[in-house]
């Protein structure tokens, strides 16, 4: 991916001379470029929403990467966003991130955060399809609806003993039952082979958690079916997780 041009750097108050030593970062930072102490990444359609929320959001026990505002007062310029850099790396700390997920939902709820509506991107379509599925394994979920984070595991970084840092917020397509963000973290950890099924029991104190796990796995399946970069290997891993969740629920019926 090409680096941001000089006009983008100027707009975000950057020193252009620093671009010569730009560092290409990975998935957590949207494969962006670190120039000085700021990361420049291509702005997704939720970038403005994420920046406005992250500007003031406080999450107990975690750091939040703050957005950089451009000279024109906007959060995006020429399709780019800018975020203050925080050191850290994606880690296989699934339990810790699943616990963080509950605090993220609570913090957004207390801040009165609402998710963008009427989205038509692949991820929104996949999520709606997942929540529209029916079958004998699916039952109504009674939890209160809140704004959720659809990719917390992929946007949370760790560095030594420092608190985890949330570097971006990815909104759910609609308000979802409380605990859905945690379920997505657990399912993503299972799909990636970063944790075993026992984690489902460790978080079973969350009401309707098995149902939330089913919806989270269905969401990842629909994303895989719709996304042009999807792989058969990931599809197989998702189906394996769904089969295990189905067996888990069937055993309690």
C-alpha atoms as a printed R data frame, in Angstrom:
    type eleno elety resid chain resno       x       y      z
1   ATOM     1    CA   UNK     A     1   0.000   0.000  0.000
2   ATOM     2    CA   UNK     A     2   1.341   3.406 -0.969
3   ATOM     3    CA   UNK     A     3   2.240   5.919  1.698
4   ATOM     4    CA   UNK     A     4   0.108   9.041  2.272
5   ATOM     5    CA   UNK     A     5   1.183  11.903  0.034
6   ATOM     6    CA   UNK     A     6   2.512  15.245  1.221
7   ATOM     7    CA   UNK     A     7  -0.898  16.939  1.071
8   ATOM     8    CA   UNK     A     8  -2.336  14.390  3.502
9   ATOM     9    CA   UNK     A     9   0.638  14.767  5.837
10  ATOM    10    CA   UNK     A    10   0.399  18.570  5.760
11  ATOM    11    CA   UNK     A    11  -3.326  18.383  6.472
12  ATOM    12    CA   UNK     A    12  -2.651  16.393  9.645
13  ATOM    13    CA   UNK     A    13   0.166  18.715 10.790
14  ATOM    14    CA   UNK     A    14   2.894  16.182  9.997
15  ATOM    15    CA   UNK     A    15   6.498  16.968  9.151
16  ATOM    16    CA   UNK     A    16   6.981  15.748  5.582
17  ATOM    17    CA   UNK     A    17  10.655  15.039  6.241
18  ATOM    18    CA   UNK     A    18   9.575  12.274  8.638
19  ATOM    19    CA   UNK     A    19   7.899  10.394  5.778
20  ATOM    20    CA   UNK     A    20  11.309   9.185  4.600
21  ATOM    21    CA   UNK     A    21  11.444   6.922  7.658
22  ATOM    22    CA   UNK     A    22   7.783   5.809  7.549
23  ATOM    23    CA   UNK     A    23   7.133   2.384  9.052
24  ATOM    24    CA   UNK     A    24   4.558   0.057  7.513
25  ATOM    25    CA   UNK     A    25   2.322  -1.427 10.210
26  ATOM    26    CA   UNK     A    26   0.016  -4.439 10.256
27  ATOM    27    CA   UNK     A    27  -3.616  -5.478 10.581
28  ATOM    28    CA   UNK     A    28  -4.402  -3.743 13.882
29  ATOM    29    CA   UNK     A    29  -3.545  -0.405 12.243
30  ATOM    30    CA   UNK     A    30  -5.340  -1.176  8.953
31  ATOM    31    CA   UNK     A    31  -1.920  -1.798  7.357
32  ATOM    32    CA   UNK     A    32  -1.180   1.901  7.714
33  ATOM    33    CA   UNK     A    33   2.032   3.904  7.910
34  ATOM    34    CA   UNK     A    34   3.639   5.290 11.071
35  ATOM    35    CA   UNK     A    35   5.117   8.715 10.407
36  ATOM    36    CA   UNK     A    36   6.554  10.288 13.548
37  ATOM    37    CA   UNK     A    37   4.125   9.403 16.332
38  ATOM    38    CA   UNK     A    38   1.033   9.219 14.091
39  ATOM    39    CA   UNK     A    39  -0.353   6.319 12.040
40  ATOM    40    CA   UNK     A    40  -1.944   7.098  8.661
41  ATOM    41    CA   UNK     A    41  -4.381   4.518  7.309
42  ATOM    42    CA   UNK     A    42  -6.995   4.356  4.584
43  ATOM    43    CA   UNK     A    43 -10.317   5.441  6.062
44  ATOM    44    CA   UNK     A    44 -13.122   2.891  6.038
45  ATOM    45    CA   UNK     A    45 -16.704   4.106  5.869
46  ATOM    46    CA   UNK     A    46 -16.945   4.073  9.670
47  ATOM    47    CA   UNK     A    47 -13.750   6.095 10.192
48  ATOM    48    CA   UNK     A    48 -15.508   9.327 11.119
49  ATOM    49    CA   UNK     A    49 -17.772   7.554 13.601
50  ATOM    50    CA   UNK     A    50 -14.823   5.741 15.176
51  ATOM    51    CA   UNK     A    51 -12.797   8.932 15.489
52  ATOM    52    CA   UNK     A    52 -15.626  10.881 17.137
53  ATOM    53    CA   UNK     A    53 -16.185   8.121 19.674
54  ATOM    54    CA   UNK     A    54 -12.484   7.505 20.373
55  ATOM    55    CA   UNK     A    55 -11.866  11.223 20.831
56  ATOM    56    CA   UNK     A    56 -13.461  11.115 24.276
57  ATOM    57    CA   UNK     A    57 -14.168   7.463 25.133
58  ATOM    58    CA   UNK     A    58 -12.771   6.216 28.439
59  ATOM    59    CA   UNK     A    59 -12.534   2.443 28.974
60  ATOM    60    CA   UNK     A    60 -11.595   1.254 32.478
61  ATOM    61    CA   UNK     A    61  -8.359  -0.708 32.422
62  ATOM    62    CA   UNK     A    62  -7.526   0.133 28.819
63  ATOM    63    CA   UNK     A    63  -5.994   2.829 26.670
64  ATOM    64    CA   UNK     A    64  -7.724   4.303 23.629
65  ATOM    65    CA   UNK     A    65  -5.830   5.513 20.547
66  ATOM    66    CA   UNK     A    66  -6.983   9.090 19.930
67  ATOM    67    CA   UNK     A    67  -7.659  10.449 16.444
68  ATOM    68    CA   UNK     A    68  -5.758  13.365 14.952
69  ATOM    69    CA   UNK     A    69  -7.904  16.213 13.647
70  ATOM    70    CA   UNK     A    70  -6.898  17.771 10.315
71  ATOM    71    CA   UNK     A    71  -6.411  21.476  9.738
72  ATOM    72    CA   UNK     A    72  -9.920  21.701  8.255
73  ATOM    73    CA   UNK     A    73 -11.426  20.222 11.421
74  ATOM    74    CA   UNK     A    74 -12.206  16.863  9.800
75  ATOM    75    CA   UNK     A    75 -11.107  13.355 10.780
76  ATOM    76    CA   UNK     A    76 -10.382  12.203  7.206
77  ATOM    77    CA   UNK     A    77  -8.509  13.811  4.330
78  ATOM    78    CA   UNK     A    78  -8.260  12.386  0.825
79  ATOM    79    CA   UNK     A    79  -9.453   8.982  2.045
80  ATOM    80    CA   UNK     A    80  -6.926   8.846  4.903
81  ATOM    81    CA   UNK     A    81  -7.341   8.937  8.683
82  ATOM    82    CA   UNK     A    82  -4.694   9.710 11.300
83  ATOM    83    CA   UNK     A    83  -4.359   8.150 14.762
84  ATOM    84    CA   UNK     A    84  -1.931   8.716 17.609
85  ATOM    85    CA   UNK     A    85   0.433   5.740 17.759
86  ATOM    86    CA   UNK     A    86   0.513   3.452 20.801
87  ATOM    87    CA   UNK     A    87   3.214   0.747 20.985
88  ATOM    88    CA   UNK     A    88   2.001  -2.839 21.064
89  ATOM    89    CA   UNK     A    89   1.136  -5.916 19.059
90  ATOM    90    CA   UNK     A    90  -1.821  -8.194 18.461
91  ATOM    91    CA   UNK     A    91  -1.632 -11.056 20.950
92  ATOM    92    CA   UNK     A    92  -3.318 -14.378 21.645
93  ATOM    93    CA   UNK     A    93  -4.738 -13.056 24.926
94  ATOM    94    CA   UNK     A    94  -8.306 -14.077 24.211
95  ATOM    95    CA   UNK     A    95  -9.657 -14.237 27.765
96  ATOM    96    CA   UNK     A    96  -8.268 -10.817 28.566
97  ATOM    97    CA   UNK     A    97  -9.731  -9.301 25.396
98  ATOM    98    CA   UNK     A    98 -13.092 -11.001 26.029
99  ATOM    99    CA   UNK     A    99 -13.180  -9.396 29.469
100 ATOM   100    CA   UNK     A   100 -12.249  -6.076 27.881
101 ATOM   101    CA   UNK     A   101 -15.158  -6.483 25.449
102 ATOM   102    CA   UNK     A   102 -17.643  -6.167 28.291
103 ATOM   103    CA   UNK     A   103 -16.025  -2.946 29.488
104 ATOM   104    CA   UNK     A   104 -15.996  -1.558 25.942
105 ATOM   105    CA   UNK     A   105 -19.732  -2.140 25.557
106 ATOM   106    CA   UNK     A   106 -20.404  -0.638 28.979
107 ATOM   107    CA   UNK     A   107 -18.234   2.418 28.251
108 ATOM   108    CA   UNK     A   108 -19.987   3.078 24.940
109 ATOM   109    CA   UNK     A   109 -23.385   2.606 26.567
110 ATOM   110    CA   UNK     A   110 -22.557   5.066 29.350
111 ATOM   111    CA   UNK     A   111 -21.264   7.542 26.761
112 ATOM   112    CA   UNK     A   112 -24.532   7.312 24.831
113 ATOM   113    CA   UNK     A   113 -22.856   5.937 21.700
114 ATOM   114    CA   UNK     A   114 -25.113   4.882 18.838
115 ATOM   115    CA   UNK     A   115 -23.985   2.895 15.798
116 ATOM   116    CA   UNK     A   116 -24.247   4.149 12.189
117 ATOM   117    CA   UNK     A   117 -27.457   3.069 10.469
118 ATOM   118    CA   UNK     A   118 -28.424   2.026  6.922
119 ATOM   119    CA   UNK     A   119 -25.003   0.556  6.120
120 ATOM   120    CA   UNK     A   120 -24.780  -1.571  2.980
121 ATOM   121    CA   UNK     A   121 -21.160  -2.758  3.156
122 ATOM   122    CA   UNK     A   122 -20.237  -6.446  3.189
123 ATOM   123    CA   UNK     A   123 -19.847  -6.578  6.965
124 ATOM   124    CA   UNK     A   124 -23.217  -4.983  7.681
125 ATOM   125    CA   UNK     A   125 -24.944  -7.295  5.214
126 ATOM   126    CA   UNK     A   126 -23.226 -10.313  6.769
127 ATOM   127    CA   UNK     A   127 -24.238  -9.293 10.265
128 ATOM   128    CA   UNK     A   128 -27.861  -8.745  9.320
129 ATOM   129    CA   UNK     A   129 -27.933 -12.157  7.616
130 ATOM   130    CA   UNK     A   130 -26.526 -13.779 10.757
131 ATOM   131    CA   UNK     A   131 -29.188 -12.253 12.981
132 ATOM   132    CA   UNK     A   132 -31.964 -13.206 10.543
133 ATOM   133    CA   UNK     A   133 -31.093 -16.921 10.619
134 ATOM   134    CA   UNK     A   134 -33.632 -19.298 12.122
135 ATOM   135    CA   UNK     A   135 -33.561 -22.927 13.196
136 ATOM   136    CA   UNK     A   136 -34.068 -25.205 16.160
137 ATOM   137    CA   UNK     A   137 -30.789 -24.112 17.749
138 ATOM   138    CA   UNK     A   138 -31.689 -20.413 17.686
139 ATOM   139    CA   UNK     A   139 -33.685 -18.856 20.507
140 ATOM   140    CA   UNK     A   140 -34.577 -15.241 21.373
141 ATOM   141    CA   UNK     A   141 -31.945 -13.285 23.264
142 ATOM   142    CA   UNK     A   142 -33.254 -11.208 26.145
143 ATOM   143    CA   UNK     A   143 -30.259  -8.959 26.757
144 ATOM   144    CA   UNK     A   144 -30.525  -5.173 26.394
145 ATOM   145    CA   UNK     A   145 -29.429  -3.821 23.005
146 ATOM   146    CA   UNK     A   146 -26.213  -1.759 23.005
147 ATOM   147    CA   UNK     A   147 -23.626  -0.473 20.544
148 ATOM   148    CA   UNK     A   148 -21.091  -3.227 19.873
149 ATOM   149    CA   UNK     A   149 -17.554  -3.582 18.533
150 ATOM   150    CA   UNK     A   150 -17.376  -6.011 15.597
151 ATOM   151    CA   UNK     A   151 -13.596  -6.583 15.573
152 ATOM   152    CA   UNK     A   152 -12.200  -5.971 19.042
153 ATOM   153    CA   UNK     A   153  -9.724  -8.854 18.874
154 ATOM   154    CA   UNK     A   154  -8.215  -7.415 15.696
155 ATOM   155    CA   UNK     A   155  -7.936  -3.870 17.037
156 ATOM   156    CA   UNK     A   156  -6.599  -4.463 20.552
157 ATOM   157    CA   UNK     A   157  -2.851  -4.452 21.096
158 ATOM   158    CA   UNK     A   158  -0.697  -5.401 24.068
159 ATOM   159    CA   UNK     A   159   2.748  -4.316 25.201
160 ATOM   160    CA   UNK     A   160   4.321  -5.917 28.248
161 ATOM   161    CA   UNK     A   161   2.526  -5.076 31.487
162 ATOM   162    CA   UNK     A   162   0.834  -1.988 30.064
163 ATOM   163    CA   UNK     A   163  -2.977  -1.943 29.864
164 ATOM   164    CA   UNK     A   164  -4.331  -3.120 26.496
165 ATOM   165    CA   UNK     A   165  -4.875  -0.439 23.874
166 ATOM   166    CA   UNK     A   166  -7.917  -0.220 21.597
167 ATOM   167    CA   UNK     A   167  -6.669   1.404 18.396
168 ATOM   168    CA   UNK     A   168  -9.941   1.485 16.455
169 ATOM   169    CA   UNK     A   169 -13.665   0.927 16.872
170 ATOM   170    CA   UNK     A   170 -15.637  -1.101 14.330
171 ATOM   171    CA   UNK     A   171 -19.380  -0.634 14.853
172 ATOM   172    CA   UNK     A   172 -21.894  -3.421 14.689
173 ATOM   173    CA   UNK     A   173 -24.497  -2.919 11.959
174 ATOM   174    CA   UNK     A   174 -27.201  -2.324 14.558
175 ATOM   175    CA   UNK     A   175 -27.475  -2.317 18.344
176 ATOM   176    CA   UNK     A   176 -26.948  -5.892 19.528
177 ATOM   177    CA   UNK     A   177 -27.601  -7.732 22.803
178 ATOM   178    CA   UNK     A   178 -25.126  -6.972 25.542
179 ATOM   179    CA   UNK     A   179 -22.338  -9.558 25.436
180 ATOM   180    CA   UNK     A   180 -22.219  -9.843 21.637
181 ATOM   181    CA   UNK     A   181 -18.835  -8.067 21.465
182 ATOM   182    CA   UNK     A   182 -17.454 -10.646 23.915
183 ATOM   183    CA   UNK     A   183 -18.955 -13.486 21.853
184 ATOM   184    CA   UNK     A   184 -17.255 -12.167 18.720
185 ATOM   185    CA   UNK     A   185 -13.884 -12.116 20.505
186 ATOM   186    CA   UNK     A   186 -14.366 -15.708 21.687
187 ATOM   187    CA   UNK     A   187 -15.467 -16.942 18.253
188 ATOM   188    CA   UNK     A   188 -12.570 -15.171 16.537
189 ATOM   189    CA   UNK     A   189 -10.184 -16.786 19.015
190 ATOM   190    CA   UNK     A   190 -11.693 -20.214 18.317
191 ATOM   191    CA   UNK     A   191 -11.536 -19.727 14.542
192 ATOM   192    CA   UNK     A   192  -7.886 -18.673 14.783
193 ATOM   193    CA   UNK     A   193  -7.020 -21.621 17.019
194 ATOM   194    CA   UNK     A   194  -5.822 -19.242 19.725
195 ATOM   195    CA   UNK     A   195  -7.989 -20.755 22.468
196 ATOM   196    CA   UNK     A   196  -9.933 -23.952 23.162
197 ATOM   197    CA   UNK     A   197 -13.647 -24.521 23.759
198 ATOM   198    CA   UNK     A   198 -13.291 -24.248 27.530
199 ATOM   199    CA   UNK     A   199 -13.441 -20.477 27.101
200 ATOM   200    CA   UNK     A   200 -17.161 -20.837 26.385
201 ATOM   201    CA   UNK     A   201 -17.651 -22.135 29.915
202 ATOM   202    CA   UNK     A   202 -15.486 -19.418 31.432
203 ATOM   203    CA   UNK     A   203 -17.824 -16.757 30.018
204 ATOM   204    CA   UNK     A   204 -21.070 -18.681 30.407
205 ATOM   205    CA   UNK     A   205 -22.091 -16.283 33.212
206 ATOM   206    CA   UNK     A   206 -23.097 -13.868 30.416
207 ATOM   207    CA   UNK     A   207 -26.811 -14.316 29.821
208 ATOM   208    CA   UNK     A   208 -27.683 -16.097 26.553
209 ATOM   209    CA   UNK     A   209 -23.988 -16.520 25.802
210 ATOM   210    CA   UNK     A   210 -24.393 -19.692 23.732
211 ATOM   211    CA   UNK     A   211 -26.915 -17.883 21.518
212 ATOM   212    CA   UNK     A   212 -24.553 -14.932 21.130
213 ATOM   213    CA   UNK     A   213 -21.754 -17.317 20.156
214 ATOM   214    CA   UNK     A   214 -23.982 -18.877 17.479
215 ATOM   215    CA   UNK     A   215 -24.759 -15.469 15.993
216 ATOM   216    CA   UNK     A   216 -21.099 -14.443 16.117
217 ATOM   217    CA   UNK     A   217 -20.027 -17.605 14.271
218 ATOM   218    CA   UNK     A   218 -22.802 -17.143 11.707
219 ATOM   219    CA   UNK     A   219 -21.600 -13.575 11.169
220 ATOM   220    CA   UNK     A   220 -18.076 -14.747 10.397
221 ATOM   221    CA   UNK     A   221 -19.482 -17.383  8.015
222 ATOM   222    CA   UNK     A   222 -21.477 -14.782  6.106
223 ATOM   223    CA   UNK     A   223 -18.457 -12.451  5.947
224 ATOM   224    CA   UNK     A   224 -16.393 -15.295  4.538
225 ATOM   225    CA   UNK     A   225 -19.075 -16.050  1.953
226 ATOM   226    CA   UNK     A   226 -19.289 -12.422  0.819
227 ATOM   227    CA   UNK     A   227 -15.690 -11.201  1.064
228 ATOM   228    CA   UNK     A   228 -13.540 -11.415 -2.094
229 ATOM   229    CA   UNK     A   229 -10.428 -12.202 -0.053
230 ATOM   230    CA   UNK     A   230 -12.021 -15.141  1.778
231 ATOM   231    CA   UNK     A   231 -10.235 -18.494  1.821
232 ATOM   232    CA   UNK     A   232 -11.443 -22.089  1.910
233 ATOM   233    CA   UNK     A   233  -9.198 -22.710  4.922
234 ATOM   234    CA   UNK     A   234 -10.934 -20.013  6.948
235 ATOM   235    CA   UNK     A   235 -14.315 -21.289  5.780
236 ATOM   236    CA   UNK     A   236 -13.436 -24.767  7.068
237 ATOM   237    CA   UNK     A   237 -12.325 -23.345 10.429
238 ATOM   238    CA   UNK     A   238 -15.578 -21.399 10.767
239 ATOM   239    CA   UNK     A   239 -17.674 -24.471  9.986
240 ATOM   240    CA   UNK     A   240 -15.698 -26.464 12.550
241 ATOM   241    CA   UNK     A   241 -16.409 -23.855 15.226
242 ATOM   242    CA   UNK     A   242 -20.096 -23.771 14.286
243 ATOM   243    CA   UNK     A   243 -20.305 -27.552 14.542
244 ATOM   244    CA   UNK     A   244 -18.777 -27.482 18.023
245 ATOM   245    CA   UNK     A   245 -21.134 -24.731 19.160
246 ATOM   246    CA   UNK     A   246 -24.113 -26.631 17.747
247 ATOM   247    CA   UNK     A   247 -23.062 -29.780 19.617
248 ATOM   248    CA   UNK     A   248 -22.613 -27.746 22.790
249 ATOM   249    CA   UNK     A   249 -26.132 -26.326 22.574
250 ATOM   250    CA   UNK     A   250 -27.727 -29.604 21.490
251 ATOM   251    CA   UNK     A   251 -26.302 -31.282 24.576
252 ATOM   252    CA   UNK     A   252 -28.316 -28.926 26.786
253 ATOM   253    CA   UNK     A   253 -31.629 -29.243 24.935
